[in-house]
Amino acid sequence: MSFKKLRYNLLVIGLIALICCYIGMTFLFTDAPMDINQGNIQDNTDDNVGDEELNEDGNNDEPPADVVIPTNAIELIQYGLDIITNGNGYTSTFNTTIVNEAVGVSAVQYVDGKVSRGVNSQGEKVSVEENYYHSSESGVAAGMVANFFKGFYINEETGLTQVATTSDYDADAQTYNLANADINKTVATADALNEYKILQGQGFPIDITKTNCIITQDDTSNKNVRIITVKITNFSSLSQYFLDFFTSTGQMENINYSSIVIKFTINKNNGYITKVQRTENFSATAVNVPVLGSVTVNVEATTIQSFKNMNQEVVLADSL
């Protein structure tokens, strides 16, 4: 092989490595949050929920005597989402897998975590969100992807939110240490929302209405849960914060959604949502890519969130 041909091949390999690095870090190498929830693209949980599982942590509590559980699919989803947003509280775990593809190269990044709503020791309504960003990229990309913790502590009574990030964390054990935090500040919740676009503790980021989606599945065969799958058909109905979420880092623009499919698993007894699985597909332009400038990226993000202690006054910490 001639020296010129060898040099050309090395240059091509180098360009591909740079693209891999950039794609791998696009959503993670930043202090802005990813979409609600990160980790494993395959849904390993079983929708055939048994009686014992539903009875754990009050998930099968009877609704108040004067409450009528909706039977209409969309109204039932709205009822469950309202309890998440305005109910007494809950605990949840989530994971999201984001697969990015560009110029024939793909990279995967993950975030696992927890979201809880309840009260602190002072009886104030609060929420806690923990995001553990991690990646399995190796080689050159290992030095470019982000691995860190990001947390939000929202105090609804004071209107303040603690925001913290640190590289001193354990993604597997889901523990973190803010002694050497990169960021640890308290700001007005409105300012935090304006900067980070989505705060999971404030509720589900997508409104489900009769005019912005279609029902693709309504499975009532399980004696314990009803499984309703919807597909968003009106992307203009999405909030501006949701639409701006992936652009908040300054590394992405021209977000163009092609599909959002959401599966809700809902307890038949009380209308509580026990699990939400959301799959988003969109294209975007990654800007300022080394050597190449701008590159079109195709993205699939799958989020799974499971809930317990629904509509219960969970006692939480006083800060992150």
N, C-alpha and C positions, 0 to 999 in steps of 0.2 A: 504493500500500500504506500502510495506516495505521501510525502510530508504534507502537501497541500490538502489531499483528501482526508488524511488523518486530522489535520487542523480543522477542516470543515465539520467532520463528524463530532469532534470534541465541542465545537461551537454550538451545534444543534443540541447535543446532550446538555450543554450548559444552559441554553435557552429553556429547554423543557424543565430542567431543575428549578430555574428561576420562576417559571410559571407555577410549578407545583408548590413552591414556597409561598408564592403570593396568594394562590387560591386557598391554601391551607390556612393562611393567617387572616384572610379578608374579613371574616366575621368575628374572629376571636382576638386578634392582636389589637385590642382597643379597650378603653374603659367603659364603652357603651354596651348595654346588655344585648344578648341574643333574644330570639323569640322565646314566649313563655315556654321554657322547659327543654332539656337536652340529654341524650344518652344512647339509646339502642333502637335502631330503626325497626326491628322486629317486635311485634306485640306478643310477648311471652305470657301474658296474663289470660286467664280463662274467663269468658263471658258467662259460662254456666255457673253462676254464683250459687253456692249452697246456703242453707239456712244458718249454719254456724258462722260462716263468714259475714253474712249480713247482720247477724246479731252482735258481732264484735263492735265495741266502741260506739254503740248507740246508732249504728247505721240503719237499724230496722225499727227505730222508735216510731210509735204511732203519731200521726199528725194531731194537732189540736182538734177538739170535737167540732168546732165551727169552721174548719178548713175543708174545702172540697178540692180534691186533687183533679186537675184538668185531664180530660181524656184526649182532646185534640193534640196531635203530636207536637206542633210548634208551640202551642200554649203550655204544654208540659215541659218542654225544654226551657221556655222563658221562666216558668215557675221555679225550676231547679237552679237556673242561673241567678235568679233573684235571691234565693237562699244563700248562694255562695257570696254574693255581693253585700246583701243586707241582713243576712241571718245572724245568729248569735256568735258563730265561729266555726272553724273546722281545722283539720290538719291534712296535709297532702304531700305526696312525693311526685316528682316528675323526672322525665328524661327526654332529651331531644337529640336526634341525629340529623345533621345537615350534610348533604352530599352535594359538592360543587363540581361541575364539569366545564372545562374550557379547552379548546383546541385539542381534543382527544385525551385530555388528562383529567383525572378526578382526584379529589381529596376529601377526607371526611373529618369532621370535628364534632365534639360532643360537649354537652353541659348536663350534669345531673344536679338535682337539688330538692328543696323543700319550700313550700309556702304554707303559712298558717295564719289564721285570724282568730283573735280572742281578746283577752284583757291582760294588762300587766298587773303588778302587785298593788298599784294604786287604783285599780278598777277602771283604768282608761282603755278605750278601744284601740287596739294596735294590730299590726300585721308584720310578719317577719318573712323575708324572702332570702333564700340562700342559693347561690349559683356556683357550682364547681365546674369550671372550664377545664377540659383536658383533651389531649390528642394522642393518637397512637402513631402519628407520622414519625418516620425514622430517616436516617441519612441527613441530607442537606436540609430537608424541611423541618427536622427536629429542632433546629435552632431558630426557626422562624415562627412556628405556631405558638399560640398563647396557652399558658397553663397558669391559672390563677383563680382566686375566690373573689366573688363580688356579692355584696349583701345590701339589702334595703330594710330599714326598720321604720315603718310609718306609724306615727301617733296621730290618730284621727281627732283626738281632743285638742291637741296643740297646733295641728296643721304643720308639723315639722317631720322631716325624714332624715334619718341617718344613712349616709352612703359610705360604704367602705370597700376597699379592694386590698388584697395582699397576695403575695406569692408564697407566704408561709402557711401552707394548707396541705391536707391529705384528701385527695379526691375520692379514694376508695373508702376511707373511714368517714368521710364528710365531716372533717374537723378543720378549724382554722384558728390562726393566732393573729390578732390585730396589734400586737406589741410593736411590730415593724411594718405597719400598714403603709401602703403607697398612698392611699386616700382614706381618710376617716374624718368625715365632716357632717355637720347637721345643717340642712338648708330647708327652706320652705318647700312643702310637698309640691306645690304648683311649679316651682323652679326645677325640682327633680324630675317631674313629669315632662316638663318642656325640654329638658336635656336628654333624658333616657327614653322618652316616648311611651314605654310600657312599664307599669309597676304592677306586678301580678297580684299583690295584696289588695289592689283596688277592684279586682273582679276580672271576669273573662273579657278579653280585648275585642271580641267580635259580637255585635248585636245580631241575634237571630230573629228574623221577622218573616211574615207570610209573603212579603214582596221581594225579599233579597235572596231567597234560596228555594230549592226544590228538595222534596224528600225522596231519597233513592232507596231507602230500606226502612221498614217499620216492623221489627220482629218482636212479636209478643209471645212466642212459643215457650220461653223460659218462665217457670212459675214465679220466679223472684224478681226478675228484671225485665225491662222493656228496652230494646236496643234500637235507637233511631239514628239513621245516617242522613245527613243533609249535605247538599252541594251548593256553595255560594254561587249565585248566578249574576248578581249585581255588585261588581267590585266597587262601583262608585258609592255604594252604601257604607263602605268601610270607613272608619274614622281616619282623619288625617294623620293622627299619631301612629296608627297602625300602618298606614301606607308609607310613612316616613321612617319607620323603625329601622330598616336596613340601610337607609341613607344617612343615619345619624352619625356614623363614624367618619363620613367624608370620603370613604373609599369606594362607595357604590352610588350609582345614580341610574335613572331610567328603569325603575322597578316596574315590571310588567307581569301581573299575575295571569296565569292561564288556568289554574285550578286550586280550589280550597275545598277539601272534603273533611267533614267533622262527624265523628261517631260518638253519640252520647249513650252511656249505659245508665239507666235510671231505675231506682228501686220502685217497684210497683206499689209497695205498701204506703210510702210517704212522699214520693216524688223527688227524693233526694238523688242528686247525681253522684254516682259512685266512681265513674271513670269517664274521661274525655280523651279521644284520640283525634288529632288533627294532622292532616297532610297538606302541605302547601307546595305548589309548583309555580315557579316564576323565572323569568330571565331578567338580567340586569347588565349594566356596564360597569366593569371594574376599571377604575381610573388610576392613572399614574403607576401602571405596572412597569417594573424595571425592563428596559430595552424596548418593550412592545407598546407602551403607552396605555391605550384603552383596549380591553378585551371583553367580548361577550361571554357571560357566565350563565349557565343553566343550573338552577338550584332546586333540590327537593328537601324540604324540612318536615320531619315527622316528630310530633310531640305526643307523649302519653302522660296523663296526669291522673292519679288515683287519690280518692278522698276518703277520709275517716272522720269520726267525731262530728259529723255534719250537724249544723244548727245547734251546737253546744258551746257553752261559754268556756273555752279552753284558756287556761292560765299560761301566759307566755312570759318571757324574760322582760327586763326593763330596757334592754338595748341589745345590739348585736354582740 
